[in-house]
Amino acid sequence: MWWRSSFQSLRDEMKNIQENLPVKRDQLLELRRQRTVYQKPGERIAYYDKLREIERDEARVTELQKQLDDLDTKAAKAAVPLEWRQ
């Protein structure tokens, strides 16, 4: 079932990213606190690296959602049963 596996793989990747984002945001907050207190170059680098990682993850979630929407449109045009798209 190509349709099911396609939907499932996109949803699994999106779910994995979304589950990890709160942890990464907490790490960013901690790095922000360290940067405020210590102002070492290493903390600044780590902070901006984590910020870029979060931005990449958020962009990927947006991209995955668009792919899911496009796949759903194609599936609807191909008369794929709704339960295969869940």
C-alpha positions as CSV (number, residue, x, y, z in Angstrom):
1,M,0.0,0.0,0.0
2,W,2.1,2.9,-1.3
3,W,-0.5,5.5,-0.2
4,R,-0.6,4.4,3.4
5,S,3.2,4.1,3.7
6,S,3.6,7.5,2.1
7,F,1.2,9.2,4.5
8,Q,2.6,7.3,7.4
9,S,6.2,8.2,6.8
10,L,5.5,11.9,6.4
11,R,3.4,11.9,9.6
12,D,6.0,9.9,11.5
13,E,8.8,12.3,10.6
14,M,6.6,15.3,11.4
15,K,5.6,13.8,14.8
16,N,9.2,13.0,15.7
17,I,10.3,16.6,14.9
18,Q,7.3,18.1,16.8
19,E,8.0,15.9,19.9
20,N,11.6,17.0,20.0
21,L,11.0,20.7,19.5
22,P,10.0,21.5,23.1
23,V,13.2,19.8,24.4
24,K,15.3,21.9,21.9
25,R,13.5,25.1,22.9
26,D,14.2,24.3,26.6
27,Q,17.9,23.8,25.7
28,L,17.9,27.1,23.8
29,L,16.4,28.8,26.8
30,E,19.1,27.3,29.0
31,L,21.8,28.4,26.5
32,R,20.3,31.9,26.5
33,R,20.6,32.0,30.3
34,Q,24.2,30.9,30.1
35,R,25.0,33.4,27.4
36,T,23.5,36.2,29.5
37,V,25.5,35.2,32.6
38,Y,28.9,34.2,31.1
39,Q,29.1,35.7,27.6
40,K,31.7,33.2,26.5
41,P,32.2,32.8,22.8
42,G,31.4,29.0,23.1
43,E,28.0,29.8,24.7
44,R,27.2,32.2,21.9
45,I,28.1,29.6,19.2
46,A,26.1,26.9,21.0
47,Y,23.1,29.2,21.3
48,Y,23.1,30.2,17.7
49,D,23.6,26.6,16.6
50,K,20.6,25.5,18.6
51,L,18.6,28.4,17.3
52,R,19.4,27.4,13.7
53,E,18.5,23.8,14.4
54,I,15.1,24.8,15.8
55,E,14.5,27.0,12.7
56,R,15.4,24.1,10.4
57,D,13.1,21.8,12.3
58,E,10.2,24.3,12.1
59,A,10.8,24.8,8.4
60,R,10.9,21.0,7.9
61,V,7.5,20.7,9.7
62,T,6.0,23.3,7.4
63,E,7.5,21.5,4.4
64,L,6.1,18.1,5.6
65,Q,2.7,19.6,6.2
66,K,2.7,20.9,2.6
67,Q,3.8,17.5,1.3
68,L,1.0,15.9,3.3
69,D,-1.6,18.4,1.9
70,D,-0.3,17.7,-1.7
71,L,-0.4,14.0,-1.2
72,D,-3.9,14.2,0.2
73,T,-5.0,16.2,-2.9
74,K,-3.4,13.6,-5.2
75,A,-5.0,10.8,-3.2
76,A,-8.4,12.4,-3.4
77,K,-8.0,12.8,-7.2
78,A,-7.0,9.1,-7.4
79,A,-10.1,8.1,-5.3
80,V,-7.9,6.6,-2.6
81,P,-10.1,5.5,0.3
82,L,-10.0,7.9,3.3
83,E,-8.9,5.2,5.7
84,W,-5.7,4.7,3.6
85,R,-4.9,8.4,4.2
86,Q,-5.2,8.3,7.9
